[in-house]
């Protein structure tokens, strides 16, 4: 998905917000949804004592300005949350969450050379670390963002960390999009209760129903926002192509349901004369729930899938699924490409 230029500013919430919403696959939404709750927030240096961690007041959207310069690097072990070293100062705030909700977090560095990371923890321990509850892929000066669905009820810790030593200033957008309320909120590709021209929406996931339909235009870079592959008129999902574009720290995710015993083959090929870039990957994941609310379950890697590369272009094959499931395909280029990569993803799922 094509991203947009970043705006650097430390003291203008409106501009900082536009920068925050413009990167990492996020689109720019109505600033009025977020500016009404703009505030400075002093982060806690430590997270063991929950009473010392600032709790954001209930709000569907909130934009906060934070600074870790006066804090310390007290929890190097929280690198386990992202899978890479985090030597920068970290700070914490808290949000009350409930299972079944969706939360979206976006951290935009105001300090130009900052390399932010963000993670969500039910309690202050690495035992609760999960890469599905964190974001740290975009590099210095770039925003990080991800969507999160809690499995436990109550207060959750939000950690702001960095790969760069010392502290930095950030703008943090915290959004609790509500599917079905008729408003397309940040971190929500579409809303079931809001009709959009030529857009089919299912549980606030955009449905791609026509061959060569495009993922471009809305965020689909995690399983919560994955685009649904569902050919029109009940046609089989066989040799079904959709198009996409990757640039910067972007990921594209697609989802579809298949029955037990189906074979799955997916291939990424370049478009418009491009070549498959170094670092291009295609991953197959699954959720074991094949009916609603499957898209609320964190997917896991699909056992038995085989990846092959042809001229740098990946094909992934699963000979026969062992159970009915909701499947996810993730297309990514890491490290982040600086040149746009247009591609076609072709998916074939059928009974052998």
PEBEL-V315053 format. One record per backbone hydrogen bond with DSSP energy under -1.0 kcal/mol. NH is the residue of the N-H (numbers start at 1). CO is the residue of the C=O. Records with the same first field share a line. If there is no record, write none. Layout:
NH=CO, CO
//
This chain:
4=22
16=12
17=13
18=14
19=15
20=16
21=17
26=23
33=30
34=31
35=31
37=34
38=35
39=63
41=65
44=92
52=49
53=50
56=94
62=174
64=172
65=39
66=170
68=168
71=68
78=75
79=76
80=77
81=78
83=79
88=162
89=166
90=72
91=160
92=44
93=158
94=54
95=156
97=154
101=98
103=148
104=175
105=146
106=173
107=144
108=171
110=169
111=169
114=111
117=161
118=135
119=159
120=133
121=157
125=123
128=125
129=126
133=130
135=118
141=114
142=139
144=107
146=105
148=103
154=97
156=95
157=121
158=93
159=119
160=91
161=117
163=115
170=66
171=108
172=64
173=106
174=62
175=104
176=60
181=178
188=185
194=191
199=196
202=205
205=202
207=200
208=228
212=241
213=210
215=243
225=222
227=253
228=206
229=255
230=208
232=209
235=232
238=236
240=347
242=345
243=213
244=343
246=341
248=337
250=248
252=331
253=220
254=329
255=227
256=327
258=325
261=321
262=259
263=350
264=318
265=348
266=316
267=346
268=314
269=344
271=342
274=271
280=277
281=332
283=330
285=328
286=300
287=326
296=293
297=294
300=286
302=284
305=302
306=317
308=315
310=313
313=310
315=308
316=266
317=306
318=264
321=262
325=258
326=287
327=256
328=285
329=254
330=283
331=252
332=281
334=279
341=246
343=244
344=269
345=242
346=267
347=240
348=265
349=237
350=263
//
